[in-house]
Amino acid sequence: MVVIRLSRLGTKHIPFYRIVATDRRKPRESRFIDLIGHYNPMLEKPEININLDKYNEWIQKGAKPSTTVKSLIKKVNSDN
């Protein structure tokens, strides 16, 4: 089953996340199927960059977003 979730990058105490489509059974920082966007919570106004076309395409294919990704999508949609 494919899930859309965050994959952590960055260093200790300075996280940076990729939003990826990946197999549910894989570890968080392992290979992913598709890169959908990124999220940087360390800025004064957190940066959220999501390709909504890719996101909707994966949702139509049956991918399930994590709760964190769902909340990020709501933030992106409310800002527009």
PyMOL Python script that loads the backbone (N, CA, C, O; Angstrom):
from pymol import cmd

cmd.read_pdbstr("""\
ATOM      1  N   MET A   1       0.836  -1.175   0.000  1.00  0.00           N
ATOM      2  CA  MET A   1       0.000   0.000   0.000  1.00  0.00           C
ATOM      3  C   MET A   1       0.888   1.249   0.000  1.00  0.00           C
ATOM      4  O   MET A   1       1.890   1.308   0.713  1.00  0.00           O
ATOM      5  N   VAL A   2       0.518   2.220  -0.789  1.00  0.00           N
ATOM      6  CA  VAL A   2       1.278   3.465  -0.902  1.00  0.00           C
ATOM      7  C   VAL A   2       0.714   4.501   0.058  1.00  0.00           C
ATOM      8  O   VAL A   2      -0.500   4.662   0.178  1.00  0.00           O
ATOM      9  N   VAL A   3       1.625   5.206   0.745  1.00  0.00           N
ATOM     10  CA  VAL A   3       1.241   6.282   1.653  1.00  0.00           C
ATOM     11  C   VAL A   3       1.993   7.548   1.254  1.00  0.00           C
ATOM     12  O   VAL A   3       3.073   7.488   0.666  1.00  0.00           O
ATOM     13  N   ILE A   4       1.407   8.678   1.582  1.00  0.00           N
ATOM     14  CA  ILE A   4       2.066   9.963   1.378  1.00  0.00           C
ATOM     15  C   ILE A   4       2.441  10.462   2.764  1.00  0.00           C
ATOM     16  O   ILE A   4       1.572  10.696   3.604  1.00  0.00           O
ATOM     17  N   ARG A   5       3.743  10.625   3.000  1.00  0.00           N
ATOM     18  CA  ARG A   5       4.212  10.993   4.328  1.00  0.00           C
ATOM     19  C   ARG A   5       5.462  11.852   4.249  1.00  0.00           C
ATOM     20  O   ARG A   5       5.996  12.106   3.169  1.00  0.00           O
ATOM     21  N   LEU A   6       5.921  12.297   5.422  1.00  0.00           N
ATOM     22  CA  LEU A   6       7.125  13.106   5.505  1.00  0.00           C
ATOM     23  C   LEU A   6       8.350  12.203   5.631  1.00  0.00           C
ATOM     24  O   LEU A   6       8.317  11.173   6.305  1.00  0.00           O
ATOM     25  N   SER A   7       9.424  12.611   4.971  1.00  0.00           N
ATOM     26  CA  SER A   7      10.710  11.947   5.102  1.00  0.00           C
ATOM     27  C   SER A   7      11.690  12.986   5.639  1.00  0.00           C
ATOM     28  O   SER A   7      11.888  14.029   5.015  1.00  0.00           O
ATOM     29  N   ARG A   8      12.304  12.714   6.785  1.00  0.00           N
ATOM     30  CA  ARG A   8      13.130  13.725   7.466  1.00  0.00           C
ATOM     31  C   ARG A   8      14.516  13.823   6.857  1.00  0.00           C
ATOM     32  O   ARG A   8      15.179  12.819   6.597  1.00  0.00           O
ATOM     33  N   LEU A   9      14.932  15.058   6.639  1.00  0.00           N
ATOM     34  CA  LEU A   9      16.290  15.384   6.219  1.00  0.00           C
ATOM     35  C   LEU A   9      16.815  16.435   7.185  1.00  0.00           C
ATOM     36  O   LEU A   9      16.168  16.740   8.187  1.00  0.00           O
ATOM     37  N   GLY A  10      17.973  16.984   6.890  1.00  0.00           N
ATOM     38  CA  GLY A  10      18.525  18.017   7.751  1.00  0.00           C
ATOM     39  C   GLY A  10      19.405  17.424   8.826  1.00  0.00           C
ATOM     40  O   GLY A  10      19.697  16.228   8.829  1.00  0.00           O
ATOM     41  N   THR A  11      19.826  18.290   9.747  1.00  0.00           N
ATOM     42  CA  THR A  11      20.723  17.850  10.803  1.00  0.00           C
ATOM     43  C   THR A  11      19.987  17.830  12.137  1.00  0.00           C
ATOM     44  O   THR A  11      18.797  18.136  12.219  1.00  0.00           O
ATOM     45  N   LYS A  12      20.721  17.462  13.168  1.00  0.00           N
ATOM     46  CA  LYS A  12      20.162  17.423  14.511  1.00  0.00           C
ATOM     47  C   LYS A  12      19.671  18.819  14.902  1.00  0.00           C
ATOM     48  O   LYS A  12      20.416  19.792  14.787  1.00  0.00           O
ATOM     49  N   HIS A  13      18.452  18.917  15.353  1.00  0.00           N
ATOM     50  CA  HIS A  13      17.806  20.164  15.783  1.00  0.00           C
ATOM     51  C   HIS A  13      17.471  21.124  14.637  1.00  0.00           C
ATOM     52  O   HIS A  13      16.964  22.219  14.885  1.00  0.00           O
ATOM     53  N   ILE A  14      17.745  20.734  13.393  1.00  0.00           N
ATOM     54  CA  ILE A  14      17.389  21.575  12.246  1.00  0.00           C
ATOM     55  C   ILE A  14      16.708  20.681  11.199  1.00  0.00           C
ATOM     56  O   ILE A  14      17.317  20.355  10.180  1.00  0.00           O
ATOM     57  N   PRO A  15      15.454  20.284  11.441  1.00  0.00           N
ATOM     58  CA  PRO A  15      14.796  19.362  10.520  1.00  0.00           C
ATOM     59  C   PRO A  15      14.335  20.041   9.227  1.00  0.00           C
ATOM     60  O   PRO A  15      14.044  21.237   9.193  1.00  0.00           O
ATOM     61  N   PHE A  16      14.283  19.248   8.192  1.00  0.00           N
ATOM     62  CA  PHE A  16      13.761  19.631   6.886  1.00  0.00           C
ATOM     63  C   PHE A  16      13.100  18.371   6.355  1.00  0.00           C
ATOM     64  O   PHE A  16      13.677  17.288   6.448  1.00  0.00           O
ATOM     65  N   TYR A  17      11.910  18.490   5.804  1.00  0.00           N
ATOM     66  CA  TYR A  17      11.161  17.299   5.401  1.00  0.00           C
ATOM     67  C   TYR A  17      10.832  17.309   3.919  1.00  0.00           C
ATOM     68  O   TYR A  17      10.547  18.359   3.344  1.00  0.00           O
ATOM     69  N   ARG A  18      10.873  16.141   3.309  1.00  0.00           N
ATOM     70  CA  ARG A  18      10.332  15.935   1.971  1.00  0.00           C
ATOM     71  C   ARG A  18       8.962  15.299   2.134  1.00  0.00           C
ATOM     72  O   ARG A  18       8.741  14.499   3.043  1.00  0.00           O
ATOM     73  N   ILE A  19       8.056  15.656   1.255  1.00  0.00           N
ATOM     74  CA  ILE A  19       6.746  15.004   1.224  1.00  0.00           C
ATOM     75  C   ILE A  19       6.825  14.003   0.084  1.00  0.00           C
ATOM     76  O   ILE A  19       6.983  14.389  -1.075  1.00  0.00           O
ATOM     77  N   VAL A  20       6.717  12.717   0.406  1.00  0.00           N
ATOM     78  CA  VAL A  20       6.964  11.666  -0.565  1.00  0.00           C
ATOM     79  C   VAL A  20       5.832  10.641  -0.590  1.00  0.00           C
ATOM     80  O   VAL A  20       5.101  10.463   0.385  1.00  0.00           O
ATOM     81  N   ALA A  21       5.715   9.985  -1.723  1.00  0.00           N
ATOM     82  CA  ALA A  21       4.849   8.815  -1.854  1.00  0.00           C
ATOM     83  C   ALA A  21       5.768   7.601  -1.735  1.00  0.00           C
ATOM     84  O   ALA A  21       6.745   7.481  -2.474  1.00  0.00           O
ATOM     85  N   THR A  22       5.453   6.708  -0.811  1.00  0.00           N
ATOM     86  CA  THR A  22       6.313   5.560  -0.558  1.00  0.00           C
ATOM     87  C   THR A  22       5.495   4.356  -0.120  1.00  0.00           C
ATOM     88  O   THR A  22       4.314   4.477   0.207  1.00  0.00           O
ATOM     89  N   ASP A  23       6.127   3.206  -0.117  1.00  0.00           N
ATOM     90  CA  ASP A  23       5.491   1.987   0.365  1.00  0.00           C
ATOM     91  C   ASP A  23       5.396   2.059   1.888  1.00  0.00           C
ATOM     92  O   ASP A  23       6.360   2.435   2.556  1.00  0.00           O
ATOM     93  N   ARG A  24       4.258   1.707   2.423  1.00  0.00           N
ATOM     94  CA  ARG A  24       4.013   1.781   3.870  1.00  0.00           C
ATOM     95  C   ARG A  24       5.035   0.961   4.670  1.00  0.00           C
ATOM     96  O   ARG A  24       5.366   1.336   5.795  1.00  0.00           O
ATOM     97  N   ARG A  25       5.533  -0.126   4.125  1.00  0.00           N
ATOM     98  CA  ARG A  25       6.429  -1.025   4.860  1.00  0.00           C
ATOM     99  C   ARG A  25       7.870  -0.527   4.925  1.00  0.00           C
ATOM    100  O   ARG A  25       8.667  -1.053   5.702  1.00  0.00           O
ATOM    101  N   LYS A  26       8.215   0.474   4.123  1.00  0.00           N
ATOM    102  CA  LYS A  26       9.592   0.983   4.087  1.00  0.00           C
ATOM    103  C   LYS A  26       9.865   1.920   5.264  1.00  0.00           C
ATOM    104  O   LYS A  26       8.946   2.575   5.755  1.00  0.00           O
ATOM    105  N   PRO A  27      11.119   1.991   5.721  1.00  0.00           N
ATOM    106  CA  PRO A  27      11.478   2.950   6.770  1.00  0.00           C
ATOM    107  C   PRO A  27      11.323   4.395   6.295  1.00  0.00           C
ATOM    108  O   PRO A  27      11.257   4.657   5.094  1.00  0.00           O
ATOM    109  N   ARG A  28      11.266   5.320   7.237  1.00  0.00           N
ATOM    110  CA  ARG A  28      10.980   6.724   6.938  1.00  0.00           C
ATOM    111  C   ARG A  28      11.996   7.347   5.984  1.00  0.00           C
ATOM    112  O   ARG A  28      11.595   8.087   5.086  1.00  0.00           O
ATOM    113  N   GLU A  29      13.275   7.085   6.134  1.00  0.00           N
ATOM    114  CA  GLU A  29      14.292   7.709   5.299  1.00  0.00           C
ATOM    115  C   GLU A  29      14.766   6.825   4.154  1.00  0.00           C
ATOM    116  O   GLU A  29      15.827   7.082   3.586  1.00  0.00           O
ATOM    117  N   SER A  30      14.021   5.808   3.807  1.00  0.00           N
ATOM    118  CA  SER A  30      14.452   4.913   2.731  1.00  0.00           C
ATOM    119  C   SER A  30      14.016   5.456   1.374  1.00  0.00           C
ATOM    120  O   SER A  30      13.564   6.596   1.265  1.00  0.00           O
ATOM    121  N   ARG A  31      14.156   4.636   0.357  1.00  0.00           N
ATOM    122  CA  ARG A  31      13.762   5.026  -0.989  1.00  0.00           C
ATOM    123  C   ARG A  31      12.284   5.366  -1.040  1.00  0.00           C
ATOM    124  O   ARG A  31      11.474   4.846  -0.273  1.00  0.00           O
ATOM    125  N   PHE A  32      11.961   6.254  -1.969  1.00  0.00           N
ATOM    126  CA  PHE A  32      10.570   6.632  -2.134  1.00  0.00           C
ATOM    127  C   PHE A  32      10.197   6.494  -3.605  1.00  0.00           C
ATOM    128  O   PHE A  32      11.070   6.417  -4.469  1.00  0.00           O
ATOM    129  N   ILE A  33       8.908   6.464  -3.881  1.00  0.00           N
ATOM    130  CA  ILE A  33       8.422   6.297  -5.242  1.00  0.00           C
ATOM    131  C   ILE A  33       8.407   7.627  -5.979  1.00  0.00           C
ATOM    132  O   ILE A  33       8.845   7.713  -7.126  1.00  0.00           O
ATOM    133  N   ASP A  34       7.898   8.671  -5.315  1.00  0.00           N
ATOM    134  CA  ASP A  34       7.755   9.972  -5.960  1.00  0.00           C
ATOM    135  C   ASP A  34       7.910  11.089  -4.940  1.00  0.00           C
ATOM    136  O   ASP A  34       7.412  10.994  -3.818  1.00  0.00           O
ATOM    137  N   LEU A  35       8.605  12.146  -5.341  1.00  0.00           N
ATOM    138  CA  LEU A  35       8.765  13.337  -4.509  1.00  0.00           C
ATOM    139  C   LEU A  35       7.624  14.296  -4.846  1.00  0.00           C
ATOM    140  O   LEU A  35       7.461  14.700  -5.997  1.00  0.00           O
ATOM    141  N   ILE A  36       6.839  14.653  -3.832  1.00  0.00           N
ATOM    142  CA  ILE A  36       5.658  15.489  -4.044  1.00  0.00           C
ATOM    143  C   ILE A  36       5.906  16.933  -3.613  1.00  0.00           C
ATOM    144  O   ILE A  36       5.302  17.849  -4.171  1.00  0.00           O
ATOM    145  N   GLY A  37       6.771  17.152  -2.646  1.00  0.00           N
ATOM    146  CA  GLY A  37       7.045  18.510  -2.193  1.00  0.00           C
ATOM    147  C   GLY A  37       8.008  18.513  -1.031  1.00  0.00           C
ATOM    148  O   GLY A  37       8.662  17.509  -0.751  1.00  0.00           O
ATOM    149  N   HIS A  38       8.096  19.658  -0.344  1.00  0.00           N
ATOM    150  CA  HIS A  38       8.935  19.751   0.840  1.00  0.00           C
ATOM    151  C   HIS A  38       8.308  20.686   1.869  1.00  0.00           C
ATOM    152  O   HIS A  38       7.420  21.481   1.563  1.00  0.00           O
ATOM    153  N   TYR A  39       8.806  20.560   3.105  1.00  0.00           N
ATOM    154  CA  TYR A  39       8.288  21.327   4.232  1.00  0.00           C
ATOM    155  C   TYR A  39       9.461  21.719   5.116  1.00  0.00           C
ATOM    156  O   TYR A  39      10.222  20.862   5.566  1.00  0.00           O
ATOM    157  N   ASN A  40       9.606  23.030   5.366  1.00  0.00           N
ATOM    158  CA  ASN A  40      10.668  23.532   6.230  1.00  0.00           C
ATOM    159  C   ASN A  40      10.040  24.251   7.418  1.00  0.00           C
ATOM    160  O   ASN A  40       9.634  25.406   7.290  1.00  0.00           O
ATOM    161  N   PRO A  41       9.952  23.588   8.576  1.00  0.00           N
ATOM    162  CA  PRO A  41       9.302  24.198   9.740  1.00  0.00           C
ATOM    163  C   PRO A  41      10.191  25.181  10.497  1.00  0.00           C
ATOM    164  O   PRO A  41       9.711  25.838  11.420  1.00  0.00           O
ATOM    165  N   MET A  42      11.462  25.303  10.143  1.00  0.00           N
ATOM    166  CA  MET A  42      12.402  26.107  10.916  1.00  0.00           C
ATOM    167  C   MET A  42      12.395  27.591  10.550  1.00  0.00           C
ATOM    168  O   MET A  42      12.995  28.397  11.262  1.00  0.00           O
ATOM    169  N   LEU A  43      11.747  27.959   9.483  1.00  0.00           N
ATOM    170  CA  LEU A  43      11.689  29.362   9.101  1.00  0.00           C
ATOM    171  C   LEU A  43      10.668  30.091   9.964  1.00  0.00           C
ATOM    172  O   LEU A  43       9.816  29.460  10.590  1.00  0.00           O
ATOM    173  N   GLU A  44      10.753  31.434   9.997  1.00  0.00           N
ATOM    174  CA  GLU A  44       9.809  32.221  10.789  1.00  0.00           C
ATOM    175  C   GLU A  44       8.372  31.943  10.354  1.00  0.00           C
ATOM    176  O   GLU A  44       7.483  31.770  11.187  1.00  0.00           O
ATOM    177  N   LYS A  45       8.157  31.903   9.038  1.00  0.00           N
ATOM    178  CA  LYS A  45       6.876  31.453   8.474  1.00  0.00           C
ATOM    179  C   LYS A  45       7.191  30.139   7.765  1.00  0.00           C
ATOM    180  O   LYS A  45       7.790  30.156   6.690  1.00  0.00           O
ATOM    181  N   PRO A  46       6.802  29.001   8.342  1.00  0.00           N
ATOM    182  CA  PRO A  46       7.178  27.707   7.757  1.00  0.00           C
ATOM    183  C   PRO A  46       6.855  27.612   6.268  1.00  0.00           C
ATOM    184  O   PRO A  46       5.774  27.996   5.821  1.00  0.00           O
ATOM    185  N   GLU A  47       7.817  27.093   5.520  1.00  0.00           N
ATOM    186  CA  GLU A  47       7.680  26.970   4.070  1.00  0.00           C
ATOM    187  C   GLU A  47       7.076  25.609   3.730  1.00  0.00           C
ATOM    188  O   GLU A  47       7.609  24.569   4.117  1.00  0.00           O
ATOM    189  N   ILE A  48       5.962  25.628   3.005  1.00  0.00           N
ATOM    190  CA  ILE A  48       5.311  24.405   2.553  1.00  0.00           C
ATOM    191  C   ILE A  48       5.185  24.495   1.041  1.00  0.00           C
ATOM    192  O   ILE A  48       4.516  25.389   0.523  1.00  0.00           O
ATOM    193  N   ASN A  49       5.821  23.578   0.334  1.00  0.00           N
ATOM    194  CA  ASN A  49       5.770  23.567  -1.118  1.00  0.00           C
ATOM    195  C   ASN A  49       5.288  22.185  -1.556  1.00  0.00           C
ATOM    196  O   ASN A  49       6.014  21.200  -1.422  1.00  0.00           O
ATOM    197  N   ILE A  50       4.064  22.114  -2.077  1.00  0.00           N
ATOM    198  CA  ILE A  50       3.474  20.836  -2.478  1.00  0.00           C
ATOM    199  C   ILE A  50       2.961  20.948  -3.908  1.00  0.00           C
ATOM    200  O   ILE A  50       2.256  21.895  -4.254  1.00  0.00           O
ATOM    201  N   ASN A  51       3.324  19.970  -4.731  1.00  0.00           N
ATOM    202  CA  ASN A  51       2.799  19.886  -6.081  1.00  0.00           C
ATOM    203  C   ASN A  51       1.418  19.211  -5.977  1.00  0.00           C
ATOM    204  O   ASN A  51       1.323  17.987  -5.885  1.00  0.00           O
ATOM    205  N   LEU A  52       0.362  20.023  -5.992  1.00  0.00           N
ATOM    206  CA  LEU A  52      -0.987  19.490  -5.781  1.00  0.00           C
ATOM    207  C   LEU A  52      -1.440  18.558  -6.900  1.00  0.00           C
ATOM    208  O   LEU A  52      -2.264  17.673  -6.670  1.00  0.00           O
ATOM    209  N   ASP A  53      -0.908  18.748  -8.112  1.00  0.00           N
ATOM    210  CA  ASP A  53      -1.256  17.832  -9.206  1.00  0.00           C
ATOM    211  C   ASP A  53      -0.758  16.418  -8.909  1.00  0.00           C
ATOM    212  O   ASP A  53      -1.493  15.444  -9.070  1.00  0.00           O
ATOM    213  N   LYS A  54       0.505  16.316  -8.472  1.00  0.00           N
ATOM    214  CA  LYS A  54       1.056  15.004  -8.111  1.00  0.00           C
ATOM    215  C   LYS A  54       0.313  14.423  -6.908  1.00  0.00           C
ATOM    216  O   LYS A  54       0.016  13.228  -6.877  1.00  0.00           O
ATOM    217  N   TYR A  55       0.015  15.268  -5.918  1.00  0.00           N
ATOM    218  CA  TYR A  55      -0.702  14.810  -4.723  1.00  0.00           C
ATOM    219  C   TYR A  55      -2.054  14.215  -5.112  1.00  0.00           C
ATOM    220  O   TYR A  55      -2.388  13.104  -4.701  1.00  0.00           O
ATOM    221  N   ASN A  56      -2.828  14.954  -5.905  1.00  0.00           N
ATOM    222  CA  ASN A  56      -4.149  14.466  -6.322  1.00  0.00           C
ATOM    223  C   ASN A  56      -4.045  13.211  -7.174  1.00  0.00           C
ATOM    224  O   ASN A  56      -4.898  12.328  -7.086  1.00  0.00           O
ATOM    225  N   GLU A  57      -3.009  13.124  -7.997  1.00  0.00           N
ATOM    226  CA  GLU A  57      -2.800  11.926  -8.815  1.00  0.00           C
ATOM    227  C   GLU A  57      -2.585  10.692  -7.933  1.00  0.00           C
ATOM    228  O   GLU A  57      -3.146   9.631  -8.206  1.00  0.00           O
ATOM    229  N   TRP A  58      -1.775  10.827  -6.875  1.00  0.00           N
ATOM    230  CA  TRP A  58      -1.532   9.702  -5.970  1.00  0.00           C
ATOM    231  C   TRP A  58      -2.770   9.352  -5.155  1.00  0.00           C
ATOM    232  O   TRP A  58      -3.023   8.178  -4.885  1.00  0.00           O
ATOM    233  N   ILE A  59      -3.534  10.351  -4.766  1.00  0.00           N
ATOM    234  CA  ILE A  59      -4.780  10.087  -4.023  1.00  0.00           C
ATOM    235  C   ILE A  59      -5.744   9.295  -4.909  1.00  0.00           C
ATOM    236  O   ILE A  59      -6.398   8.363  -4.440  1.00  0.00           O
ATOM    237  N   GLN A  60      -5.832   9.664  -6.187  1.00  0.00           N
ATOM    238  CA  GLN A  60      -6.708   8.936  -7.114  1.00  0.00           C
ATOM    239  C   GLN A  60      -6.241   7.497  -7.311  1.00  0.00           C
ATOM    240  O   GLN A  60      -7.058   6.611  -7.561  1.00  0.00           O
ATOM    241  N   LYS A  61      -4.941   7.257  -7.201  1.00  0.00           N
ATOM    242  CA  LYS A  61      -4.396   5.901  -7.343  1.00  0.00           C
ATOM    243  C   LYS A  61      -4.596   5.074  -6.072  1.00  0.00           C
ATOM    244  O   LYS A  61      -4.319   3.874  -6.067  1.00  0.00           O
ATOM    245  N   GLY A  62      -5.078   5.708  -4.989  1.00  0.00           N
ATOM    246  CA  GLY A  62      -5.360   4.970  -3.767  1.00  0.00           C
ATOM    247  C   GLY A  62      -4.385   5.200  -2.633  1.00  0.00           C
ATOM    248  O   GLY A  62      -4.475   4.514  -1.614  1.00  0.00           O
ATOM    249  N   ALA A  63      -3.456   6.135  -2.764  1.00  0.00           N
ATOM    250  CA  ALA A  63      -2.506   6.417  -1.691  1.00  0.00           C
ATOM    251  C   ALA A  63      -3.222   7.100  -0.527  1.00  0.00           C
ATOM    252  O   ALA A  63      -4.151   7.881  -0.731  1.00  0.00           O
ATOM    253  N   LYS A  64      -2.786   6.801   0.676  1.00  0.00           N
ATOM    254  CA  LYS A  64      -3.365   7.386   1.885  1.00  0.00           C
ATOM    255  C   LYS A  64      -2.379   8.387   2.475  1.00  0.00           C
ATOM    256  O   LYS A  64      -1.233   8.025   2.742  1.00  0.00           O
ATOM    257  N   PRO A  65      -2.794   9.643   2.687  1.00  0.00           N
ATOM    258  CA  PRO A  65      -1.890  10.619   3.310  1.00  0.00           C
ATOM    259  C   PRO A  65      -1.836  10.439   4.824  1.00  0.00           C
ATOM    260  O   PRO A  65      -2.816  10.031   5.448  1.00  0.00           O
ATOM    261  N   SER A  66      -0.680  10.747   5.405  1.00  0.00           N
ATOM    262  CA  SER A  66      -0.555  10.710   6.862  1.00  0.00           C
ATOM    263  C   SER A  66      -1.331  11.895   7.441  1.00  0.00           C
ATOM    264  O   SER A  66      -1.714  12.809   6.710  1.00  0.00           O
ATOM    265  N   THR A  67      -1.557  11.875   8.739  1.00  0.00           N
ATOM    266  CA  THR A  67      -2.303  12.968   9.373  1.00  0.00           C
ATOM    267  C   THR A  67      -1.551  14.284   9.251  1.00  0.00           C
ATOM    268  O   THR A  67      -2.173  15.333   9.085  1.00  0.00           O
ATOM    269  N   THR A  68      -0.232  14.251   9.330  1.00  0.00           N
ATOM    270  CA  THR A  68       0.562  15.471   9.197  1.00  0.00           C
ATOM    271  C   THR A  68       0.458  16.037   7.790  1.00  0.00           C
ATOM    272  O   THR A  68       0.327  17.248   7.616  1.00  0.00           O
ATOM    273  N   VAL A  69       0.515  15.182   6.799  1.00  0.00           N
ATOM    274  CA  VAL A  69       0.397  15.640   5.415  1.00  0.00           C
ATOM    275  C   VAL A  69      -0.996  16.219   5.172  1.00  0.00           C
ATOM    276  O   VAL A  69      -1.133  17.223   4.473  1.00  0.00           O
ATOM    277  N   LYS A  70      -2.028  15.599   5.741  1.00  0.00           N
ATOM    278  CA  LYS A  70      -3.384  16.142   5.612  1.00  0.00           C
ATOM    279  C   LYS A  70      -3.453  17.562   6.167  1.00  0.00           C
ATOM    280  O   LYS A  70      -4.055  18.441   5.552  1.00  0.00           O
ATOM    281  N   SER A  71      -2.837  17.787   7.333  1.00  0.00           N
ATOM    282  CA  SER A  71      -2.877  19.126   7.928  1.00  0.00           C
ATOM    283  C   SER A  71      -2.077  20.128   7.098  1.00  0.00           C
ATOM    284  O   SER A  71      -2.465  21.293   7.009  1.00  0.00           O
ATOM    285  N   LEU A  72      -0.975  19.703   6.491  1.00  0.00           N
ATOM    286  CA  LEU A  72      -0.201  20.600   5.622  1.00  0.00           C
ATOM    287  C   LEU A  72      -0.991  20.972   4.370  1.00  0.00           C
ATOM    288  O   LEU A  72      -0.936  22.116   3.917  1.00  0.00           O
ATOM    289  N   ILE A  73      -1.721  20.015   3.813  1.00  0.00           N
ATOM    290  CA  ILE A  73      -2.552  20.286   2.635  1.00  0.00           C
ATOM    291  C   ILE A  73      -3.639  21.289   2.990  1.00  0.00           C
ATOM    292  O   ILE A  73      -3.930  22.188   2.202  1.00  0.00           O
ATOM    293  N   LYS A  74      -4.246  21.147   4.172  1.00  0.00           N
ATOM    294  CA  LYS A  74      -5.268  22.115   4.611  1.00  0.00           C
ATOM    295  C   LYS A  74      -4.675  23.505   4.717  1.00  0.00           C
ATOM    296  O   LYS A  74      -5.313  24.477   4.313  1.00  0.00           O
ATOM    297  N   LYS A  75      -3.446  23.626   5.262  1.00  0.00           N
ATOM    298  CA  LYS A  75      -2.797  24.919   5.369  1.00  0.00           C
ATOM    299  C   LYS A  75      -2.538  25.527   4.002  1.00  0.00           C
ATOM    300  O   LYS A  75      -2.755  26.723   3.804  1.00  0.00           O
ATOM    301  N   VAL A  76      -2.077  24.719   3.061  1.00  0.00           N
ATOM    302  CA  VAL A  76      -1.799  25.199   1.700  1.00  0.00           C
ATOM    303  C   VAL A  76      -3.078  25.679   1.050  1.00  0.00           C
ATOM    304  O   VAL A  76      -3.093  26.738   0.422  1.00  0.00           O
ATOM    305  N   ASN A  77      -4.158  24.916   1.190  1.00  0.00           N
ATOM    306  CA  ASN A  77      -5.435  25.284   0.579  1.00  0.00           C
ATOM    307  C   ASN A  77      -6.047  26.535   1.229  1.00  0.00           C
ATOM    308  O   ASN A  77      -6.698  27.332   0.552  1.00  0.00           O
ATOM    309  N   SER A  78      -5.839  26.704   2.533  1.00  0.00           N
ATOM    310  CA  SER A  78      -6.403  27.882   3.202  1.00  0.00           C
ATOM    311  C   SER A  78      -5.628  29.155   2.865  1.00  0.00           C
ATOM    312  O   SER A  78      -6.192  30.249   2.894  1.00  0.00           O
ATOM    313  N   ASP A  79      -4.342  29.019   2.545  1.00  0.00           N
ATOM    314  CA  ASP A  79      -3.537  30.181   2.171  1.00  0.00           C
ATOM    315  C   ASP A  79      -3.879  30.696   0.776  1.00  0.00           C
ATOM    316  O   ASP A  79      -3.705  31.881   0.489  1.00  0.00           O
ATOM    317  N   ASN A  80      -4.359  29.819  -0.078  1.00  0.00           N
ATOM    318  CA  ASN A  80      -4.677  30.230  -1.472  1.00  0.00           C
ATOM    319  C   ASN A  80      -6.013  30.838  -1.591  1.00  0.00           C
ATOM    320  O   ASN A  80      -6.418  31.229  -2.686  1.00  0.00           O
TER     321      ASN A  80
END
""", "prot")
cmd.dss("prot")
cmd.show_as("cartoon", "prot")
cmd.util.cbc("prot")
cmd.orient("prot")
